[in-house]
Amino acid sequence: MLNQTVGAGFASRYEELGGKVRELADPLTEEQFWSKPFPFGNSFGHLVLHLTGNLNYYIGAQVAASGYVRNRDREFTESSLPQKAEVMRRFADAVSMVARTARAQSENDWSKTYSAAREETAENRFNIFLRCATHLHLHVGQMMYLQFALLKSNSSPPMI
């Protein structure tokens, strides 16, 4: 019972956060999606590329054995900008894969040894699902302020 609760809980949280990214991206034009409203940081689009790569590598390649090969630097520097709709589709696919993978974990799977580049201390699958969820949540917070700045609204920043 606890195993189903953990898998379903993770899956639900990833789906919720994925929906929030989609909601924040929806009102942005192609130009806004790739614009940097501040001299520091990233564009909304580059953050979506980064999150897609993060999920596809840490959970897709390492847990679901998808064969995904990551180019982390390119997630932040991509200059041949794909269409917003395509970027968002790939992100939605990554979130769906993570949710399916979380739900498919057996009780013994959660404690299986886990290590990957830049996550050598994750120790087990439970920890990597938790770390990726908190990483996604962190960037959703950044995306809220990016959207607010890009739309130059007089209203308050969106709530998470």
N, C-alpha and C positions, 0 to 999 in steps of 0.2 A: 504493500500500500504506500509506504513512504517513497519507494522508487518511482511509482507513478506520479505521486505528488511533486517530486523534484523535477522529473522530466516535463510534466505538464506545466509546472510553474515557470521553468526556464523558457519553454516554447512560447507560452503566453506573453511573457515579458518581452522577448525578442519581437514577437508579432506586434505588440503594443508600441514598442519603440520604432519599429519599421513603419508603422502607420503614422507615427508622429513626424518622422522624416518626410514621408510622402505629403502629409498635410502642410508642412512648412515649405516644401518645394513647390507645391501646386501653384501658388500665385506668382511665382518668379518667372520672368521671361527668360529666354535662352541667354540673353546678354547678362541679366542679373544673376543667373545661376552660376556663371563663370566669372563674375566681377568680384573684386576685393574692395569692400567699402573702407577698409582700414589699410594703412601702409604696412602693417604686420599681419601675420596669420595667413589664412587660406580662403579661397573662394568656397562657396557652398558646394559647388560641383566637385572640386578637388576633395573636399571632406567626404562626399558620397563615394568617390572612387577609393579613398583610403579605407572607409568602413567596409566596402565591398571586398577589397583585398584582404583586410584583416579577418573577416569572417570566413572567406573562402580558403584562406591559408590555415589559420589556427584551428578551425573546426572542420572545414571541408577537406583539406589535404591531410591533416594530421589525425582526425578522428573518423571521418566518413570515407577516407581513402579516395578522394575525388581525382587526384592527380594534378590539382591546381598548382601552378608555379607562379610565385609572387615576384613582382618587381616593385618593392615598396617605394623606392625613390620616385618612380614614375607616377605613383598615385598623387604626388604633390606637385609634380612638374609637367604633367602631360600638356603638351602644346597643340597637339592635333585633337582638338576638342570634339568628342562625340556629341551627338544630340542629347539633350536633357532627357528625353523620353527613353532612349536606349540606356543611359546611365541609371536611370531610376528602375528600369526593368531588370537590369543586372543586379542592382541592389535588392530588389524584391525577391529575385531568385535566390540570392545568398541568404536572406532572412528565412525564406521557406525551407531551404536546405538545413539551416541551423535548427529550426523548429522540428523538422522531421527527425533529424539526428538526435536531438534531445529526447524526443518521445520514444525513440528506438533503443535508448540505453537500458541495459539490464542492471539489476542491482549491483552486480560485480563490475560492470563497465565503469561506473562512476569513480571507483578507486584505482582503476588501471593507471600505471605509470604514464606520465606525460612530460615531454620536453620538446621544445622547438626553438628555433632561432628567436632571440629576444624574449623568450619565455622559458628560459632554462630552469627557473625555480617554480614553475607552475605545479609540479609534483604529480598531479592527477587530473583526470578529465573533469571532475566537478569544479576544480579550481579554474580550469581554462574557460569553461562555460561562464563561470562567475566573473572572471576577469574581462572576458569579451563583452559581457552584458554591461559592466560598469564603464568600459571604454566607449561603448556605443552611447550610453547615457551621457557621458561627459561631452561627446561631440554633438549630441542633440541639444545640449545647453548652448554650445557655441553657435549652432545653426539657428537657434531662436533669436539670438542677438544679430546674427548676419541678416536674417530675414527682416527683422525690425529696421535695421539700418538701410537695407536695400530698398524697402518699400517706403521709407521715410514717413512712417505713420505717426500721427499725433497721439495714438493710443498707447497703452502699456505694452511691453513685450509680451508675447504669448506665454501662457502658463503650460508647464509640463505636467 
